[in-house]
């Protein structure tokens, strides 16, 4: 089953159980975010991407420059292990990991979650690639990918059992857009996917195709 099919299946189940007013509010907040033009400010194909130096789920520092010495890099941003759409995406990338490695590329997933939380996400999804903790979403901010969870959604998330401050740190409600980049060895963006709708994700097979086209 493709990632898109899995997302559609999850969304259908959510629609059946979530209160209509909650669904409408979430749709409106997503629409409002899209209308800010945030996606237009994100990195685009052929642009040079700034480097990162971030801790992985094991506390080891990972540098973009070091990864690019080995080959292209696939960089995907996710909101957190509490996000069902993110978990579906991460599992889908795990399923494509052999194909990504066959293209001589390295896959990293970047989250604003604290290292302990990113470790839990990696273990829960049996991930065999780097999960990097971007404290306070600073790196994602430098790329223009960050928004703050709307005030009106915070109590709703809490009612779902999602307490962002436990995941991201006290006072931290900043989240990255759904975004995935294929970075060529010269540091430029070869393929870019950015969407204000967190339920929309790039199909990992498309990323593999972009790698094979380099």
N, C-alpha and C positions, 0 to 999 in steps of 0.2 A: 504494500500500500504506500502510495506517495505521501510526502509530508502534507501536501495540499489536501489530500483525501482525509488524512488523520485530523487535520485542523477543522475541516468541514464537519466531520463526525463529532468532534468535541463541541463545536459551536452549536450544533443541532441539539445536543444534550443540554447545554447551558441555557438555550432559549426556552426549553421545556420547563426548567426548574427555577430560573431566576425571575424575580418580580419584574413586571413590565416596566415600572417606573425606574428601576435600577438599570435595566437594559437601555432605556431611552436616554438616561443621564450619561451613561458610559459612551453611547454613540455621539451625543452632543459634545462631550468633552473632547473626544477624538477629532470630531469635525472642527472644533474651535482650534485645537492644536495644529491641524493641517493648514488652517487659514492664516496662521501666523507666518507662514512661509519658511518654517524651520528647515524643511527638507531641501529647499533651494540653497541653503547655506552650507550643506554637507559637502564633503569631499567628492569630487567628480573624476571621471575617467581621464587619465593623463596627468592629473595633478600629483604633486609630490606629497606623500603623507609624512607627517611629523613622527619622530621615533618615540618609542615608549620603553620604560624600564619598570616592570611590575612584578610583584611576587606571585608565584603560582600557588596551587592548592597545597603544596608541600613546604611553602615558605621560601622557596628558591627564587632568586631574581632572574627574570627572563627579559632579554633586550631584543628589540626588533632588528637592530643592525646585525646581531649575531645570527639570528634566524635567517636573514636574507643572504648571508654568506653561503648557506646550504642550498638555497633555492627560493622559489616564490613562497608567499605566506598568505594563508586565508585567515582573515580576522573577522570574527562575528561577535556582535554585542548582544547581550541578553540581560533582561531586567533582574532576574534572580531565580533561585530554585523554587520559589513559591509560585512562580508563573507557569501555568500548565502549557501555554503555547511555547514558552522557552524550553521546557522539558521535552516536548515533542520535537522541537527543532534540534536540540542537543543530541537526542537519541538518533535522529535522522542523520546527523553529521557523523556520529559514531558508526552508523551503518555504511557510510561512504568513506570512512577513514582509509581503508586499504586503497581505494582508487585515488584519494588525495595524495597518499604517500607514493603511489605508483607514478604520479606526476612530479615526483621529487619535491613536493611542497610540504609545508608545516601548517597545521591547523591550530589556532588559539581562539579561545572564547573569553571575552572580557566582560566583567560584571562589576557593579558598584558594591556588591556584597563583601562583607568582611571575610578574611581568609578562612576562618573556621566554617563559615556558611558555604563558601565556594568548595571547600573540601567535602562537605556533606552532599552538595549537588553532584560533584564528580563521582562520589561513591554510590549515591542513589541510582545514578544513571549508568554506572559502570563505564565511565568515560576514560579513554586511553589517550587523550590529548590534553594539552595544557589549558587549565582554567585559571585565568589571571584576575586578581583582585585590584580593581581600580578605585582606591579609596576616595570617597567624596565625588566620584565620577570625574575626577580632574582630567584624565586623559580624554575621555569622551567629550568633556566640555571644550577641550582645546580643538576638537574636530567639529564643534558646533552641533553635536548630536544630543544634547541634554535638555530635558524639560523637567519641571517640578510637578509631582503628582498634585492634581487639583485638590484644593481644600475640601470640596464637597464630596470627593471620592474617598478621602482618608477614613471616615467612619464606616463607609461601605466595605472597604478592604478589610478593616478591623473586624467587621461582622463576619467576613469570610475566613477569619483566623489569620489574616496577613497583617503582621505588625512590622512595617518597614524599618522602624528604628532598631529593632532587634537584629535585622539583617544587615543594615547599612551603617548603623551608628546613630547616636543621639542627634535629633534634629535634621537627619538626612532623608529627604524625600525626593531627591533628584534621581532621575532614571534616564537611560539611553533610549533612543529610538530603536526600532527594529532595523538593524543595519549589518550588512556583510560586505567586505571588500576583499578582492583578490589583488595582492600587491606583488608586482613584478620585482625581480632582483635589484633593479635600479631604484626601488623605493616608490615608484609611481603606481597609481591605481590603474589596474588593467580591467577591472570589472567592479561595478558599484551597485548595491541595492540598499535603498533607504526608504522607509515608509513611516508615516506618522501613526498608522493603524497598527497597534501591537499584535493584532491577530493575523497580520499579513507577513509572511516570511518567504524568503527565496528558497526555491527547491534546491537542495544540495547537489543534485545531478547537474543543475545549470552551472554551479560553481566548478564542478569537475570538468565540464565542457569548456569553461573559460580557461582553466588551467591547461588543458590539453591544446588550446588554441595559441598559447604563448610561444 
